[in-house]
Amino acid sequence: MISGVIITYNEEKQIQKCIESMMGIVDEVVVLDSFSTDKTAEICKQLGAKFYQQAFAGFGPQKRKAVELASYDHILSLDADEILTDELKNIILEEKKKGLADAYSFKRRNIFCGSFIKHCGWYPDRKVRLFNRQKMNWNTNIVHEVVDVPQGINIVALDADMVHHTFDSYEQHLESSLKFAKLSVEQRKAKGKTSNWLVAACIYIYRFFMTYFWKFGFLDGKNGYLIAKVSAIYTFHKYWWREK
């Protein structure tokens, strides 16, 4: 048995495709919402999802709470802007018939401004998305959360993609990255980290070089340049902030 788990906030444009992509392989869909003001709740309920709400607690804690609300131990956790391809669904169904392992990773096909980004470190971008909650869970990071897989657990790498619809414009990507940078600053402060403009400037240059050149972002054309630029800006703001 598998529980499909999603966290949401104002996802009316994407949540239906996400939930529908899970249908046929999960035995329930659980949505934990952060008090959306659009039609997210209505859409989720119409599709038969178990719908809960709580104030946003950071990405890691929010996803852990959503996992806690699930009925079954095997968790298929997707973001609202992710969908499973038919190929991946068929492979998961075969695994389900055989008996599920403790952890599975999927390749993530990132779509930016309508284009599949093949470089910039954005593909295959493997993510653990199907796991046994009795043995692992999301970590507690408020941003850049990951499933914390204990040593000794074998991660089965499935050779199929899920699709991640990221941003429709550079401006949207930049706005989101600056929000993530702010969360990263809060996380760094909580760990006693300090701000350093020189380190930030050096990492800005390094991140742009790595994304655009070392990871062949230039092969993705204009979009590769924009992704490298935003990645560098995000990194700068993560490491340099002014105390109020």
N, C-alpha and C positions, 0 to 999 in steps of 0.2 A: 504494500500500500504506500502511496506517495501523497504528500500534501504539497500543493503548489502555494507558494508564499510570495506576496508582493507588498511593498510599502508605497504609499502614494501621497501626492499633494498636487491638486489641480492637474490631473492627467487625463482629462476628458478626450483629448485628441488621440491618445495612444493606448489607453488601458484596455479597450475592447480587443484590439489585435493581440495584445499580450496575453490576456486571459484565454481567448479563443485558441491561441497556439498551444496552450497547455491541455486543452480538452482532449480526452481520449487516452491520456497517459497518467493524469493525476486523478486521485479519488476525492479530492476536495480542493477548492481554491480559497485561501485565506488572505484577506486584504486588511492591512493596518494603515489607516489614513490619518493625516495630520490636519484634520478639519478643513478639507477642501471647500472652496466657495463656488466651484463650477459643478458640472454634472457627473463628476467622478463617482459619487456615492450611488446615484441613480443607475448608472451604467453597470457598476459592479453587482448591485442587487438584482438587476434584470437578468444578468448572466448567471445568477445562482451562487455568487461568491458569498462566503461568510465575511461580513463587513464589520470592522471594529475601528474605533478612533481613539487617539490620544495625542497630546501635544508632542511635537517633534523633539526627540531627545538626543539628536546626533545620529548619523547613519548607522554606526555599529550597534549602539543600544536599541535603536528603533527596529533594526532587523532581528536582533536577538528576541525582542518582545514579540515580534510577529511569529518567529519560530516557536516560541512558548505557547502561542495560541493555537497551533496546529494540532490535529488529532493523531497524526502518524509520525513515526520516527524518521522515515526517509523524507527529506525536504528538498523540493525543487524550488530554488529561490531565484526569481528574476526581478530586474528593475522594470518599471512600467514602460520604459522605452526599448525593451528587449523582447524579441520573439524567437520561438524555436522554428527552425526550418523543418520541412517534412522529412528530410533525410535524417536529421537529428532525432526527431520524434520516433521514427521507425527503429532507430538503433536503441533508444531508451526502452521502447516496448520490448525489444528482444532481450535486453538486459533484465527487464522486469520479469519476463517469463523464466529466465534462467535462475533468477535469484540475485537481488541487488548486492553489489559490493558496498564498501563503506563510503567511498568518495569517487566522484567523477569530475573531470574537467572537460570543458567544451571550448572549441575555437570561437572567438568572437569577431564577427565581420562588422567593422565599424563603418557607418555611412555618414559622411560629412558633406553638407551642401549638395545632397543628392548623389554623391560619388562614393564608391567603395575605396577606402584608403588602404592601400596594400603595403605601405612603408611607414616611416615615421615611428616605428615601434608599435604601430596600431594593429598589426596582424602577424601571427595568428592570435596574439593577445589572449592566451588561455586563462580561463577562470574556472574555479571550482564552484559549481552551481547546484550539484546534486550530492547530498551527503546525509550520513546518519547522525542525527542530533544527539544520540546517546554517546557518541565518541568525539564530536567536534561541534563547533558553532562559529558564528561570526565573532570577531574580536570586538573590543569596546571602543575602537577609534571613532571619534565623532566625524571623521572624514577619511577617505581612502581606506575604508574598511575591507577586510578580507576574511575568508573562512580560515580559521586557525586550525590547521591539520597537524595533529600530534605526530612526533617521530614514530616510525614503524608502521604507519598507515599507508598502504599503497593507493595512489591516486590513479584511477583508470582513465587514460586519455582517449576520449572518443574522437574519431576522425570525421567530425561533422561540425557545422557552424550553427551558432545562434546569431541573429542579426540585431545589431545595436544602432538605432537611429539617434545620432548624437545631436547635431545642430544644423539648422537651415541657413545660418548666416555667420559670418565672422563676428559680428557684433553680439549675437546671442552667445557664441562660444566665449568671447572675452568677458561678458557680463557674468556668465556662470563660473568661469575660472577665477574671477576676482572674489566671488562669494566663497568659493572653495579655499582660496588663499586666506580669507579672513578666518574661516574655520580652522585652517591649519595653524594660523598664528595663535589662536586660542588654545589649540592642542599643544603647541610648542611652549607657550607660556606656562601651561599647567604642569609641564615637565621640567620647568625651570630654565628653559632655553632663553637666550638673549638675542637681540637684534644686532646685526652688523652689516653696514652698507657695503663695505669692501667685499665681504664674502658674498653678499647678494649680487653685486655687480659681476664678480668672477663667475658665479654660478649661472647668471643670466647668459653670459657669453658661451659658457660651456654647454648649457642646455640647448641653446639655439644650434650650435655647431653639431652636437650629437644628434639632434632630431633631424636637421635638414641635410647634413652631409653624411655622418657616420651611419645613420639609419635610413639613408637614401630617400629622405623626404622630398628632395628635388624631383624625383621620378614621379611624384604625385602632382607635379605642376604647381599652379597657383595655390591650390588647397594645401599642398605640402608646406609651402612657405608660410601660409597663414597659421597652420597648426604649430609649426616651429616657433613662430613669433609669439603666439599666445602661451605656449609652453614656457618660453623664456620669461615672459611678463609675469606669469603665475609664480614661477620660481623666485623672481626678484621680490615680489610682494610677500612671499612666504618667509623670506629671510631678512627683510628690512621693513620695519614698521616704526612709527613714532608713538611713543607713550603719551597718553592723554593726561 
